[in-house]
Amino acid sequence: MAAVSTSSRRPYHVVVFGASGFTGQFVVEEVARTIDEGPDGQLKWAVAGRSRRKLETVLNHVANTLDTPELKCAVEVLVADVDQPESLAIMCKQAVIVLNCVGPYRLYGEPVVKACIENGAHYIDICGEPQFLEGVQLVLDRKARESGVYIISSCGFDSIPADMGLLYTAKQFKGTLTAVESFLTVSIGSEGGCGHDATWQSAIFGFADAARLRFLRKQFNHKPLPVLGAKIKKRGALFYCREIGQYAVPFMGSDPSVVRRTQRYLYEEHQQSPVQYCAYAGVGGVCAVLKLLFSGLFFWLLVKFSIGRGLLSSFPEFFSWGMFSKAGPTKKQMDGTSFQMTFYGEGYTEGQDPSQGKPSNRITTEIRGAEPGYVVTPIVMVQAAVTFLNEPHSLPERGGVFTPGTAFVKTSLIQRLSRHGLKFTVKDQQGAL
């Protein structure tokens, strides 16, 4: 069972690392809202980053926003830098869990993970970069096991809704679920919307180094998972989806990677039937498609060359048609934005052999929530930490590198998220496909 108690030497349940970054500020605000949800109703926490002045500014801002002036002096400020291993060690020795908000993770994540393993702190991040996620599992899983440390990545919008949503769908299904398609749609208000530059930078590095990810995956030497029931048919690179009433494309984030890793773990460790999974995202109507094709072509051409990557990095708003900016979204933009993720599953009724005949049952589930990047992500990250602290007996028996689904499958995380604005519902379930 994971060690979750504080002590005089390890005084904080949670340390938010990168607290002065764009997303980190929202995580700090969310932690401040949920301090009464910690063990015994008290969450002990601190903030960490390179600049004490910036961290103090964030605490002052959060204290004013939440009308909690005591935050200004009650929350400890720790100075830590990924380029200074000794500072990371000092930070990790004081934390039960480090919430790492410093990205891109492929550049800055591994030193933090190593420091956590070496100094006995558990680790949670909001990474959506498959190369980092799978690389950490390949290189550091054994060390984490030996140290009894839990490394849980992708505890943000990438990829808790997808991973926990599929587990929710499987639990609600009456029989054996064999295949699921998910469709993400985002609604934007009159003020428009955009993502922060850090996400854009992660995408640039990810596409530029796609060959490295293929090389990593070969090193696992995994055997293909068994396919139960009818094999799922992958859709095209761009298609009109009647289910969501708009054009859609394959989801380009980490969701498929994370879900596949969860399904492999549940099959190999718990002998659960693996579920086939495909993820898609709605892009809108014809005008949106034209914008996507135009910007996608430029992105694909430029990302191949260093000078092109420099241009993409320097002018995110121009090359993304305003979808990303160095300033990030405004509060009004975030207030007007929401998401919906719909899961369409099929399988076989109870008592039916999945190896015989066509699927005989189907299910539709849905997750709805607020703006995904900077409202939902802090909520799910903090609730992952709260769940970890309050339910160590429900975590995997040993440490290691985990996806959200493998770490939290036996916990009340979905119920906790539901109480914080993410609505999990069954929209339809019927037989006789």
Contacts in CASP RR format, 6 or more apart in sequence:
PFRMAT RR
TARGET T0000
AUTHOR 0000-0000-0000
METHOD contacts of the structure
MODEL  1
MAAVSTSSRRPYHVVVFGASGFTGQFVVEEVARTIDEGPDGQLKWAVAGR
SRRKLETVLNHVANTLDTPELKCAVEVLVADVDQPESLAIMCKQAVIVLN
CVGPYRLYGEPVVKACIENGAHYIDICGEPQFLEGVQLVLDRKARESGVY
IISSCGFDSIPADMGLLYTAKQFKGTLTAVESFLTVSIGSEGGCGHDATW
QSAIFGFADAARLRFLRKQFNHKPLPVLGAKIKKRGALFYCREIGQYAVP
FMGSDPSVVRRTQRYLYEEHQQSPVQYCAYAGVGGVCAVLKLLFSGLFFW
LLVKFSIGRGLLSSFPEFFSWGMFSKAGPTKKQMDGTSFQMTFYGEGYTE
GQDPSQGKPSNRITTEIRGAEPGYVVTPIVMVQAAVTFLNEPHSLPERGG
VFTPGTAFVKTSLIQRLSRHGLKFTVKDQQGAL
1 392 0 8 1.000
1 393 0 8 1.000
1 395 0 8 1.000
1 397 0 8 1.000
2 122 0 8 1.000
2 148 0 8 1.000
2 150 0 8 1.000
2 388 0 8 1.000
2 392 0 8 1.000
2 395 0 8 1.000
2 399 0 8 1.000
3 96 0 8 1.000
3 392 0 8 1.000
4 13 0 8 1.000
4 39 0 8 1.000
4 96 0 8 1.000
4 388 0 8 1.000
4 389 0 8 1.000
4 392 0 8 1.000
5 39 0 8 1.000
5 96 0 8 1.000
6 12 0 8 1.000
6 13 0 8 1.000
6 44 0 8 1.000
6 96 0 8 1.000
9 93 0 8 1.000
9 94 0 8 1.000
10 93 0 8 1.000
10 94 0 8 1.000
10 95 0 8 1.000
10 96 0 8 1.000
10 121 0 8 1.000
11 44 0 8 1.000
11 76 0 8 1.000
11 94 0 8 1.000
12 44 0 8 1.000
12 45 0 8 1.000
12 46 0 8 1.000
12 76 0 8 1.000
12 94 0 8 1.000
12 95 0 8 1.000
12 96 0 8 1.000
13 38 0 8 1.000
13 39 0 8 1.000
13 43 0 8 1.000
13 44 0 8 1.000
13 45 0 8 1.000
13 95 0 8 1.000
13 96 0 8 1.000
13 97 0 8 1.000
13 385 0 8 1.000
13 389 0 8 1.000
14 31 0 8 1.000
14 43 0 8 1.000
14 44 0 8 1.000
14 45 0 8 1.000
14 46 0 8 1.000
14 95 0 8 1.000
14 96 0 8 1.000
14 97 0 8 1.000
14 98 0 8 1.000
14 99 0 8 1.000
14 385 0 8 1.000
14 389 0 8 1.000
15 45 0 8 1.000
15 46 0 8 1.000
15 47 0 8 1.000
15 48 0 8 1.000
15 78 0 8 1.000
15 91 0 8 1.000
15 94 0 8 1.000
15 95 0 8 1.000
15 97 0 8 1.000
15 98 0 8 1.000
15 99 0 8 1.000
15 121 0 8 1.000
16 24 0 8 1.000
16 27 0 8 1.000
16 28 0 8 1.000
16 31 0 8 1.000
16 45 0 8 1.000
16 46 0 8 1.000
16 47 0 8 1.000
16 48 0 8 1.000
16 99 0 8 1.000
16 101 0 8 1.000
17 48 0 8 1.000
17 49 0 8 1.000
17 80 0 8 1.000
17 91 0 8 1.000
17 98 0 8 1.000
17 99 0 8 1.000
17 100 0 8 1.000
17 101 0 8 1.000
17 102 0 8 1.000
17 112 0 8 1.000
18 24 0 8 1.000
18 47 0 8 1.000
18 48 0 8 1.000
18 49 0 8 1.000
18 100 0 8 1.000
18 101 0 8 1.000
18 102 0 8 1.000
19 25 0 8 1.000
19 27 0 8 1.000
19 28 0 8 1.000
19 47 0 8 1.000
19 48 0 8 1.000
19 49 0 8 1.000
19 55 0 8 1.000
19 58 0 8 1.000
19 101 0 8 1.000
20 47 0 8 1.000
20 49 0 8 1.000
20 50 0 8 1.000
20 51 0 8 1.000
20 54 0 8 1.000
20 55 0 8 1.000
20 57 0 8 1.000
20 58 0 8 1.000
21 101 0 8 1.000
21 102 0 8 1.000
22 196 0 8 1.000
22 198 0 8 1.000
22 328 0 8 1.000
22 374 0 8 1.000
23 101 0 8 1.000
23 126 0 8 1.000
23 196 0 8 1.000
23 198 0 8 1.000
23 373 0 8 1.000
23 374 0 8 1.000
23 377 0 8 1.000
23 378 0 8 1.000
24 58 0 8 1.000
24 101 0 8 1.000
24 378 0 8 1.000
25 58 0 8 1.000
25 61 0 8 1.000
25 62 0 8 1.000
26 374 0 8 1.000
26 375 0 8 1.000
26 377 0 8 1.000
26 378 0 8 1.000
27 99 0 8 1.000
27 101 0 8 1.000
27 377 0 8 1.000
27 378 0 8 1.000
27 381 0 8 1.000
27 382 0 8 1.000
28 47 0 8 1.000
28 58 0 8 1.000
28 59 0 8 1.000
28 62 0 8 1.000
29 62 0 8 1.000
29 65 0 8 1.000
29 66 0 8 1.000
29 378 0 8 1.000
30 378 0 8 1.000
30 379 0 8 1.000
30 381 0 8 1.000
30 382 0 8 1.000
31 43 0 8 1.000
31 45 0 8 1.000
31 99 0 8 1.000
31 382 0 8 1.000
32 62 0 8 1.000
32 63 0 8 1.000
32 66 0 8 1.000
32 68 0 8 1.000
32 71 0 8 1.000
33 66 0 8 1.000
34 43 0 8 1.000
34 382 0 8 1.000
34 383 0 8 1.000
34 386 0 8 1.000
35 41 0 8 1.000
35 42 0 8 1.000
35 43 0 8 1.000
35 45 0 8 1.000
36 42 0 8 1.000
36 43 0 8 1.000
37 43 0 8 1.000
37 386 0 8 1.000
37 390 0 8 1.000
38 386 0 8 1.000
38 389 0 8 1.000
38 390 0 8 1.000
39 389 0 8 1.000
39 390 0 8 1.000
43 386 0 8 1.000
43 389 0 8 1.000
45 75 0 8 1.000
46 75 0 8 1.000
46 76 0 8 1.000
46 77 0 8 1.000
46 78 0 8 1.000
46 94 0 8 1.000
46 95 0 8 1.000
47 55 0 8 1.000
47 58 0 8 1.000
47 59 0 8 1.000
47 75 0 8 1.000
47 76 0 8 1.000
47 77 0 8 1.000
47 78 0 8 1.000
48 55 0 8 1.000
48 77 0 8 1.000
48 78 0 8 1.000
48 79 0 8 1.000
48 80 0 8 1.000
48 91 0 8 1.000
49 55 0 8 1.000
49 78 0 8 1.000
49 79 0 8 1.000
49 80 0 8 1.000
49 81 0 8 1.000
49 102 0 8 1.000
50 79 0 8 1.000
50 80 0 8 1.000
50 81 0 8 1.000
51 79 0 8 1.000
52 77 0 8 1.000
52 79 0 8 1.000
55 77 0 8 1.000
56 72 0 8 1.000
56 77 0 8 1.000
59 71 0 8 1.000
59 72 0 8 1.000
59 75 0 8 1.000
59 77 0 8 1.000
60 72 0 8 1.000
62 68 0 8 1.000
62 71 0 8 1.000
63 69 0 8 1.000
63 70 0 8 1.000
63 71 0 8 1.000
63 72 0 8 1.000
78 90 0 8 1.000
78 91 0 8 1.000
78 94 0 8 1.000
79 87 0 8 1.000
80 87 0 8 1.000
80 88 0 8 1.000
80 90 0 8 1.000
80 91 0 8 1.000
81 87 0 8 1.000
81 88 0 8 1.000
82 88 0 8 1.000
82 102 0 8 1.000
82 108 0 8 1.000
82 109 0 8 1.000
82 111 0 8 1.000
82 112 0 8 1.000
85 111 0 8 1.000
85 115 0 8 1.000
88 111 0 8 1.000
88 112 0 8 1.000
88 115 0 8 1.000
89 115 0 8 1.000
89 118 0 8 1.000
89 119 0 8 1.000
91 98 0 8 1.000
91 115 0 8 1.000
92 98 0 8 1.000
92 115 0 8 1.000
92 116 0 8 1.000
92 118 0 8 1.000
92 119 0 8 1.000
92 120 0 8 1.000
92 121 0 8 1.000
93 119 0 8 1.000
93 120 0 8 1.000
93 121 0 8 1.000
95 121 0 8 1.000
96 121 0 8 1.000
96 122 0 8 1.000
96 389 0 8 1.000
97 121 0 8 1.000
97 122 0 8 1.000
97 123 0 8 1.000
97 124 0 8 1.000
97 385 0 8 1.000
97 388 0 8 1.000
97 389 0 8 1.000
98 112 0 8 1.000
98 116 0 8 1.000
98 121 0 8 1.000
98 122 0 8 1.000
98 123 0 8 1.000
98 124 0 8 1.000
99 124 0 8 1.000
99 125 0 8 1.000
99 381 0 8 1.000
99 382 0 8 1.000
99 385 0 8 1.000
100 109 0 8 1.000
100 112 0 8 1.000
100 113 0 8 1.000
100 123 0 8 1.000
100 124 0 8 1.000
100 125 0 8 1.000
100 126 0 8 1.000
101 125 0 8 1.000
101 126 0 8 1.000
102 108 0 8 1.000
102 109 0 8 1.000
102 112 0 8 1.000
103 109 0 8 1.000
103 127 0 8 1.000
103 198 0 8 1.000
103 202 0 8 1.000
104 129 0 8 1.000
104 198 0 8 1.000
104 201 0 8 1.000
104 202 0 8 1.000
104 205 0 8 1.000
105 125 0 8 1.000
105 127 0 8 1.000
105 128 0 8 1.000
105 129 0 8 1.000
105 132 0 8 1.000
105 153 0 8 1.000
105 202 0 8 1.000
106 129 0 8 1.000
106 131 0 8 1.000
106 132 0 8 1.000
106 202 0 8 1.000
106 205 0 8 1.000
106 206 0 8 1.000
106 209 0 8 1.000
107 205 0 8 1.000
109 125 0 8 1.000
109 127 0 8 1.000
109 132 0 8 1.000
110 132 0 8 1.000
110 136 0 8 1.000
110 140 0 8 1.000
112 123 0 8 1.000
113 123 0 8 1.000
113 136 0 8 1.000
113 140 0 8 1.000
113 151 0 8 1.000
114 140 0 8 1.000
115 121 0 8 1.000
116 122 0 8 1.000
116 123 0 8 1.000
116 149 0 8 1.000
116 151 0 8 1.000
117 123 0 8 1.000
117 140 0 8 1.000
117 143 0 8 1.000
117 144 0 8 1.000
117 147 0 8 1.000
117 149 0 8 1.000
117 151 0 8 1.000
118 147 0 8 1.000
120 147 0 8 1.000
120 148 0 8 1.000
120 149 0 8 1.000
121 149 0 8 1.000
122 149 0 8 1.000
122 150 0 8 1.000
122 151 0 8 1.000
122 152 0 8 1.000
122 388 0 8 1.000
123 149 0 8 1.000
123 150 0 8 1.000
123 151 0 8 1.000
123 152 0 8 1.000
123 153 0 8 1.000
124 152 0 8 1.000
124 153 0 8 1.000
124 155 0 8 1.000
124 381 0 8 1.000
124 384 0 8 1.000
124 385 0 8 1.000
124 388 0 8 1.000
125 152 0 8 1.000
125 153 0 8 1.000
125 154 0 8 1.000
125 155 0 8 1.000
126 154 0 8 1.000
126 155 0 8 1.000
126 156 0 8 1.000
126 157 0 8 1.000
126 158 0 8 1.000
126 377 0 8 1.000
126 381 0 8 1.000
127 133 0 8 1.000
127 153 0 8 1.000
127 154 0 8 1.000
127 158 0 8 1.000
127 254 0 8 1.000
128 153 0 8 1.000
128 154 0 8 1.000
128 158 0 8 1.000
128 159 0 8 1.000
128 202 0 8 1.000
128 253 0 8 1.000
128 254 0 8 1.000
129 202 0 8 1.000
129 205 0 8 1.000
129 206 0 8 1.000
129 254 0 8 1.000
130 213 0 8 1.000
130 253 0 8 1.000
130 254 0 8 1.000
130 257 0 8 1.000
131 206 0 8 1.000
131 209 0 8 1.000
131 212 0 8 1.000
131 213 0 8 1.000
131 216 0 8 1.000
132 153 0 8 1.000
133 153 0 8 1.000
133 154 0 8 1.000
133 254 0 8 1.000
133 257 0 8 1.000
133 258 0 8 1.000
133 261 0 8 1.000
134 213 0 8 1.000
134 216 0 8 1.000
134 217 0 8 1.000
134 220 0 8 1.000
134 257 0 8 1.000
134 261 0 8 1.000
135 216 0 8 1.000
136 151 0 8 1.000
136 153 0 8 1.000
136 401 0 8 1.000
137 261 0 8 1.000
137 401 0 8 1.000
138 216 0 8 1.000
138 219 0 8 1.000
138 220 0 8 1.000
140 151 0 8 1.000
140 401 0 8 1.000
141 151 0 8 1.000
141 400 0 8 1.000
141 401 0 8 1.000
144 150 0 8 1.000
144 151 0 8 1.000
144 399 0 8 1.000
144 400 0 8 1.000
144 401 0 8 1.000
145 398 0 8 1.000
145 399 0 8 1.000
145 400 0 8 1.000
147 399 0 8 1.000
148 398 0 8 1.000
148 399 0 8 1.000
148 400 0 8 1.000
149 399 0 8 1.000
149 400 0 8 1.000
150 388 0 8 1.000
150 395 0 8 1.000
150 396 0 8 1.000
150 399 0 8 1.000
150 400 0 8 1.000
150 402 0 8 1.000
150 407 0 8 1.000
151 400 0 8 1.000
151 401 0 8 1.000
151 402 0 8 1.000
152 384 0 8 1.000
152 388 0 8 1.000
152 402 0 8 1.000
152 403 0 8 1.000
152 404 0 8 1.000
152 407 0 8 1.000
153 401 0 8 1.000
153 403 0 8 1.000
154 160 0 8 1.000
154 163 0 8 1.000
154 254 0 8 1.000
154 258 0 8 1.000
154 403 0 8 1.000
154 404 0 8 1.000
155 380 0 8 1.000
155 381 0 8 1.000
155 384 0 8 1.000
155 404 0 8 1.000
156 373 0 8 1.000
156 376 0 8 1.000
156 377 0 8 1.000
156 380 0 8 1.000
156 381 0 8 1.000
156 384 0 8 1.000
157 339 0 8 1.000
157 372 0 8 1.000
157 373 0 8 1.000
157 376 0 8 1.000
157 377 0 8 1.000
157 380 0 8 1.000
158 253 0 8 1.000
158 254 0 8 1.000
158 255 0 8 1.000
158 258 0 8 1.000
159 253 0 8 1.000
159 254 0 8 1.000
159 255 0 8 1.000
159 258 0 8 1.000
159 259 0 8 1.000
159 403 0 8 1.000
159 404 0 8 1.000
160 380 0 8 1.000
160 384 0 8 1.000
160 404 0 8 1.000
160 413 0 8 1.000
160 417 0 8 1.000
161 339 0 8 1.000
161 341 0 8 1.000
161 367 0 8 1.000
161 372 0 8 1.000
161 376 0 8 1.000
161 380 0 8 1.000
161 422 0 8 1.000
162 182 0 8 1.000
162 255 0 8 1.000
162 258 0 8 1.000
162 259 0 8 1.000
162 279 0 8 1.000
162 341 0 8 1.000
163 255 0 8 1.000
163 258 0 8 1.000
163 259 0 8 1.000
163 262 0 8 1.000
163 403 0 8 1.000
163 404 0 8 1.000
163 405 0 8 1.000
164 404 0 8 1.000
164 405 0 8 1.000
164 408 0 8 1.000
164 413 0 8 1.000
164 414 0 8 1.000
164 417 0 8 1.000
165 182 0 8 1.000
165 341 0 8 1.000
165 343 0 8 1.000
165 365 0 8 1.000
165 367 0 8 1.000
165 414 0 8 1.000
165 424 0 8 1.000
166 180 0 8 1.000
166 182 0 8 1.000
166 259 0 8 1.000
166 262 0 8 1.000
166 275 0 8 1.000
166 277 0 8 1.000
166 343 0 8 1.000
167 262 0 8 1.000
167 405 0 8 1.000
167 409 0 8 1.000
167 414 0 8 1.000
168 365 0 8 1.000
168 367 0 8 1.000
168 414 0 8 1.000
168 424 0 8 1.000
169 177 0 8 1.000
169 180 0 8 1.000
169 343 0 8 1.000
169 345 0 8 1.000
169 363 0 8 1.000
169 365 0 8 1.000
170 177 0 8 1.000
170 275 0 8 1.000
172 363 0 8 1.000
172 365 0 8 1.000
172 426 0 8 1.000
172 429 0 8 1.000
173 345 0 8 1.000
173 347 0 8 1.000
173 361 0 8 1.000
173 363 0 8 1.000
173 429 0 8 1.000
174 349 0 8 1.000
174 350 0 8 1.000
174 361 0 8 1.000
174 429 0 8 1.000
175 347 0 8 1.000
175 348 0 8 1.000
175 349 0 8 1.000
175 350 0 8 1.000
175 351 0 8 1.000
175 352 0 8 1.000
175 361 0 8 1.000
176 228 0 8 1.000
176 273 0 8 1.000
176 347 0 8 1.000
176 348 0 8 1.000
176 350 0 8 1.000
176 352 0 8 1.000
176 354 0 8 1.000
177 273 0 8 1.000
177 275 0 8 1.000
177 345 0 8 1.000
177 346 0 8 1.000
177 347 0 8 1.000
177 363 0 8 1.000
178 228 0 8 1.000
178 229 0 8 1.000
178 230 0 8 1.000
178 273 0 8 1.000
178 275 0 8 1.000
178 276 0 8 1.000
178 346 0 8 1.000
178 347 0 8 1.000
178 348 0 8 1.000
178 354 0 8 1.000
178 359 0 8 1.000
179 229 0 8 1.000
179 230 0 8 1.000
179 231 0 8 1.000
179 232 0 8 1.000
179 275 0 8 1.000
179 276 0 8 1.000
179 277 0 8 1.000
179 345 0 8 1.000
179 346 0 8 1.000
179 347 0 8 1.000
179 359 0 8 1.000
180 275 0 8 1.000
180 276 0 8 1.000
180 277 0 8 1.000
180 278 0 8 1.000
180 343 0 8 1.000
180 344 0 8 1.000
180 345 0 8 1.000
180 346 0 8 1.000
181 232 0 8 1.000
181 235 0 8 1.000
181 277 0 8 1.000
181 278 0 8 1.000
181 279 0 8 1.000
181 280 0 8 1.000
181 343 0 8 1.000
181 344 0 8 1.000
181 345 0 8 1.000
182 251 0 8 1.000
182 255 0 8 1.000
182 277 0 8 1.000
182 278 0 8 1.000
182 279 0 8 1.000
182 280 0 8 1.000
182 341 0 8 1.000
182 342 0 8 1.000
182 343 0 8 1.000
182 344 0 8 1.000
183 241 0 8 1.000
183 243 0 8 1.000
183 244 0 8 1.000
183 248 0 8 1.000
183 280 0 8 1.000
183 281 0 8 1.000
183 282 0 8 1.000
183 341 0 8 1.000
183 342 0 8 1.000
183 344 0 8 1.000
184 251 0 8 1.000
184 279 0 8 1.000
184 280 0 8 1.000
184 281 0 8 1.000
184 282 0 8 1.000
184 339 0 8 1.000
184 340 0 8 1.000
184 341 0 8 1.000
185 244 0 8 1.000
185 246 0 8 1.000
185 281 0 8 1.000
185 282 0 8 1.000
185 339 0 8 1.000
185 340 0 8 1.000
185 341 0 8 1.000
185 342 0 8 1.000
186 337 0 8 1.000
186 338 0 8 1.000
186 339 0 8 1.000
186 340 0 8 1.000
186 372 0 8 1.000
187 336 0 8 1.000
187 337 0 8 1.000
187 338 0 8 1.000
187 339 0 8 1.000
187 340 0 8 1.000
188 333 0 8 1.000
188 336 0 8 1.000
188 337 0 8 1.000
189 333 0 8 1.000
189 336 0 8 1.000
189 337 0 8 1.000
190 336 0 8 1.000
191 330 0 8 1.000
191 332 0 8 1.000
191 333 0 8 1.000
191 335 0 8 1.000
191 336 0 8 1.000
192 333 0 8 1.000
192 336 0 8 1.000
192 337 0 8 1.000
193 323 0 8 1.000
193 329 0 8 1.000
193 333 0 8 1.000
193 334 0 8 1.000
193 337 0 8 1.000
194 317 0 8 1.000
194 320 0 8 1.000
194 322 0 8 1.000
194 323 0 8 1.000
194 324 0 8 1.000
194 325 0 8 1.000
194 328 0 8 1.000
194 329 0 8 1.000
194 333 0 8 1.000
195 323 0 8 1.000
195 324 0 8 1.000
195 325 0 8 1.000
195 328 0 8 1.000
195 329 0 8 1.000
195 373 0 8 1.000
196 324 0 8 1.000
196 325 0 8 1.000
196 326 0 8 1.000
196 327 0 8 1.000
196 328 0 8 1.000
196 329 0 8 1.000
196 374 0 8 1.000
197 316 0 8 1.000
197 324 0 8 1.000
197 325 0 8 1.000
197 326 0 8 1.000
197 328 0 8 1.000
199 324 0 8 1.000
200 312 0 8 1.000
200 313 0 8 1.000
200 316 0 8 1.000
200 320 0 8 1.000
200 324 0 8 1.000
201 313 0 8 1.000
203 252 0 8 1.000
204 303 0 8 1.000
204 309 0 8 1.000
204 312 0 8 1.000
204 313 0 8 1.000
206 213 0 8 1.000
207 299 0 8 1.000
207 300 0 8 1.000
207 303 0 8 1.000
208 303 0 8 1.000
208 304 0 8 1.000
208 309 0 8 1.000
222 264 0 8 1.000
225 263 0 8 1.000
225 264 0 8 1.000
225 267 0 8 1.000
225 274 0 8 1.000
226 267 0 8 1.000
226 274 0 8 1.000
227 276 0 8 1.000
228 273 0 8 1.000
228 274 0 8 1.000
228 354 0 8 1.000
228 355 0 8 1.000
229 347 0 8 1.000
229 348 0 8 1.000
229 354 0 8 1.000
229 355 0 8 1.000
229 357 0 8 1.000
229 359 0 8 1.000
230 346 0 8 1.000
230 358 0 8 1.000
230 359 0 8 1.000
231 276 0 8 1.000
232 276 0 8 1.000
232 277 0 8 1.000
232 278 0 8 1.000
234 250 0 8 1.000
234 278 0 8 1.000
235 241 0 8 1.000
235 248 0 8 1.000
235 250 0 8 1.000
235 278 0 8 1.000
235 280 0 8 1.000
236 250 0 8 1.000
237 249 0 8 1.000
237 250 0 8 1.000
238 247 0 8 1.000
238 248 0 8 1.000
238 249 0 8 1.000
238 289 0 8 1.000
238 293 0 8 1.000
239 247 0 8 1.000
239 248 0 8 1.000
240 246 0 8 1.000
240 247 0 8 1.000
240 248 0 8 1.000
241 247 0 8 1.000
241 248 0 8 1.000
241 280 0 8 1.000
241 282 0 8 1.000
243 342 0 8 1.000
243 344 0 8 1.000
244 282 0 8 1.000
244 342 0 8 1.000
246 282 0 8 1.000
246 283 0 8 1.000
246 284 0 8 1.000
246 285 0 8 1.000
246 288 0 8 1.000
247 282 0 8 1.000
247 283 0 8 1.000
247 284 0 8 1.000
247 285 0 8 1.000
247 286 0 8 1.000
247 288 0 8 1.000
247 289 0 8 1.000
248 280 0 8 1.000
248 281 0 8 1.000
248 282 0 8 1.000
248 283 0 8 1.000
249 280 0 8 1.000
249 281 0 8 1.000
249 282 0 8 1.000
249 283 0 8 1.000
249 292 0 8 1.000
250 278 0 8 1.000
250 279 0 8 1.000
250 280 0 8 1.000
250 281 0 8 1.000
251 279 0 8 1.000
251 280 0 8 1.000
251 281 0 8 1.000
252 281 0 8 1.000
253 279 0 8 1.000
255 279 0 8 1.000
256 277 0 8 1.000
256 278 0 8 1.000
256 279 0 8 1.000
258 403 0 8 1.000
258 404 0 8 1.000
259 277 0 8 1.000
259 279 0 8 1.000
259 403 0 8 1.000
260 277 0 8 1.000
261 403 0 8 1.000
261 406 0 8 1.000
262 403 0 8 1.000
262 404 0 8 1.000
262 405 0 8 1.000
262 406 0 8 1.000
262 409 0 8 1.000
263 274 0 8 1.000
263 275 0 8 1.000
263 277 0 8 1.000
264 274 0 8 1.000
265 402 0 8 1.000
265 403 0 8 1.000
265 406 0 8 1.000
266 272 0 8 1.000
266 274 0 8 1.000
266 406 0 8 1.000
266 409 0 8 1.000
267 273 0 8 1.000
267 274 0 8 1.000
269 406 0 8 1.000
273 354 0 8 1.000
283 289 0 8 1.000
283 292 0 8 1.000
291 321 0 8 1.000
294 321 0 8 1.000
295 319 0 8 1.000
295 320 0 8 1.000
295 321 0 8 1.000
295 323 0 8 1.000
298 319 0 8 1.000
299 312 0 8 1.000
299 319 0 8 1.000
302 308 0 8 1.000
302 309 0 8 1.000
302 311 0 8 1.000
302 312 0 8 1.000
302 319 0 8 1.000
303 309 0 8 1.000
303 312 0 8 1.000
311 319 0 8 1.000
312 319 0 8 1.000
316 322 0 8 1.000
316 324 0 8 1.000
316 325 0 8 1.000
316 326 0 8 1.000
317 324 0 8 1.000
317 325 0 8 1.000
317 326 0 8 1.000
329 337 0 8 1.000
329 371 0 8 1.000
329 374 0 8 1.000
333 371 0 8 1.000
334 370 0 8 1.000
334 371 0 8 1.000
334 374 0 8 1.000
334 375 0 8 1.000
335 371 0 8 1.000
336 371 0 8 1.000
337 370 0 8 1.000
337 371 0 8 1.000
337 372 0 8 1.000
338 368 0 8 1.000
338 369 0 8 1.000
338 370 0 8 1.000
338 371 0 8 1.000
339 368 0 8 1.000
339 369 0 8 1.000
339 370 0 8 1.000
339 371 0 8 1.000
339 372 0 8 1.000
339 376 0 8 1.000
340 366 0 8 1.000
340 367 0 8 1.000
340 368 0 8 1.000
340 369 0 8 1.000
341 366 0 8 1.000
341 367 0 8 1.000
341 368 0 8 1.000
342 364 0 8 1.000
342 365 0 8 1.000
342 366 0 8 1.000
342 427 0 8 1.000
343 363 0 8 1.000
343 364 0 8 1.000
343 365 0 8 1.000
343 366 0 8 1.000
343 367 0 8 1.000
344 362 0 8 1.000
344 363 0 8 1.000
344 364 0 8 1.000
345 362 0 8 1.000
345 363 0 8 1.000
345 364 0 8 1.000
346 359 0 8 1.000
346 361 0 8 1.000
346 362 0 8 1.000
346 363 0 8 1.000
346 433 0 8 1.000
347 354 0 8 1.000
347 359 0 8 1.000
347 360 0 8 1.000
347 361 0 8 1.000
347 362 0 8 1.000
348 354 0 8 1.000
348 359 0 8 1.000
348 360 0 8 1.000
348 361 0 8 1.000
349 360 0 8 1.000
349 361 0 8 1.000
349 431 0 8 1.000
352 360 0 8 1.000
358 433 0 8 1.000
359 433 0 8 1.000
360 431 0 8 1.000
360 432 0 8 1.000
360 433 0 8 1.000
361 429 0 8 1.000
361 430 0 8 1.000
361 431 0 8 1.000
361 433 0 8 1.000
362 428 0 8 1.000
362 429 0 8 1.000
362 430 0 8 1.000
362 431 0 8 1.000
362 433 0 8 1.000
363 426 0 8 1.000
363 428 0 8 1.000
363 429 0 8 1.000
364 426 0 8 1.000
364 427 0 8 1.000
364 428 0 8 1.000
364 429 0 8 1.000
365 424 0 8 1.000
365 425 0 8 1.000
365 426 0 8 1.000
365 427 0 8 1.000
366 423 0 8 1.000
366 424 0 8 1.000
366 425 0 8 1.000
366 427 0 8 1.000
367 422 0 8 1.000
367 423 0 8 1.000
367 424 0 8 1.000
367 425 0 8 1.000
368 422 0 8 1.000
368 423 0 8 1.000
368 425 0 8 1.000
369 376 0 8 1.000
369 421 0 8 1.000
369 422 0 8 1.000
369 423 0 8 1.000
370 376 0 8 1.000
370 421 0 8 1.000
376 422 0 8 1.000
379 417 0 8 1.000
379 420 0 8 1.000
379 421 0 8 1.000
379 422 0 8 1.000
380 417 0 8 1.000
380 422 0 8 1.000
383 413 0 8 1.000
383 416 0 8 1.000
383 417 0 8 1.000
383 420 0 8 1.000
384 404 0 8 1.000
384 407 0 8 1.000
384 408 0 8 1.000
384 413 0 8 1.000
386 416 0 8 1.000
387 408 0 8 1.000
387 411 0 8 1.000
387 412 0 8 1.000
387 413 0 8 1.000
387 416 0 8 1.000
388 395 0 8 1.000
388 407 0 8 1.000
391 411 0 8 1.000
391 412 0 8 1.000
394 408 0 8 1.000
394 410 0 8 1.000
394 411 0 8 1.000
394 412 0 8 1.000
395 407 0 8 1.000
395 408 0 8 1.000
395 410 0 8 1.000
395 411 0 8 1.000
396 402 0 8 1.000
396 406 0 8 1.000
396 407 0 8 1.000
404 413 0 8 1.000
414 424 0 8 1.000
417 424 0 8 1.000
418 424 0 8 1.000
END
